[in-house]
Amino acid sequence: RRLGVMARWAVTQAGAATHVEELTALLGNDESVAQFDGWTSAVDVDGVQVFACMLYLAHHPESARFWWRFAAGAGSTAAAYCLYLDHLGLGEGREAQFWKQQVTTALFQLGPAPLDTDPEEFLKALETVTGYSARHNTRRTVLTGRLEADFERLTNHHDDDGLVCRPVPHLADRIHELAVSR
């Protein structure tokens, strides 16, 4: 449930739709794999994180994991935390521990000035907040029905074992709808 809280936060944050629009524009509408050449150096990592969270909320966990791994590899602490929670929820302790270590390492690299706290303490505080939100439902449920239908069309359109390979332009509109519905 904490992962659901994190995903809802990512998708409904200010600027989330803009990040997905930028990612969609970067990847283009052409579905050929060749279109992916060279885009990784200019990618909007926040857009990748939001897209992964959208996938998670739309019940496409394998696709979400792919995009979270990409974002985490590009330096997204939020994506690494999502992977930590995902593996923890799956009972994959070793993988969860790896991603937890990535989160604390990344936080430590930010230095003491921005955080002014120990990375382990920051992670503990984050887990307390997400756990409280999950238990007490302090945020309204994000309505994802139309989002789920959009992703179902995308998975049916691709022949990649059901993985969603790229965002499409109208997904940013769904983010606006989700943000308004919360």
Phi, psi and omega in degrees: 000329178296326178294321176299321177298312180299317181296317178297320178299314182297317185285331184258005179290156176300133178090355182300316180297320179297319178298317179292322176300316179295318178296316179298316179296321180295318182282336179078173181266344179291131184268010179284145179297328181301332180297339181283346183302127172080358184278342188294333181284339183250010187290145174276102185298325177296325177295321178295317179298314180297316179300317178299318179293324175299316179299318179298313181295332180269013175067044174234070187295325180295316178295319179300316179300318178304309184288326175296319178298319178298311181296318179297319178296335178269006173106009180278110176294324179298319179294319178297321178294320177298319178295321176302309180296321180298310181293325177299316179295332179274358182076021180261078187301320182295314178294320178300316180297321178301312182289328175297318178298322178297321179295309183293325177296315180296319179295321179295324180292339176292339178088165183289335184296309182292325184265324183054032178203168177287137180304323179295321178292322178296315179297319178298318178295318178298318179294325177295315181295313181293322178295317178298314180299319180293319182288321187256003176047051182288346176247138178297154177297137176275125181282115188246011184305310181292325178296316178300317179296320178300316181288328175298318177297320179295316181292326177290333182282330182265155178246050184240048180056034177082002178281142177269118189269339182197153176282160176241156188306321185286354178295330176298325176297323179295322179298317177301318179296318180294319181296322180289326184281349184280000000 
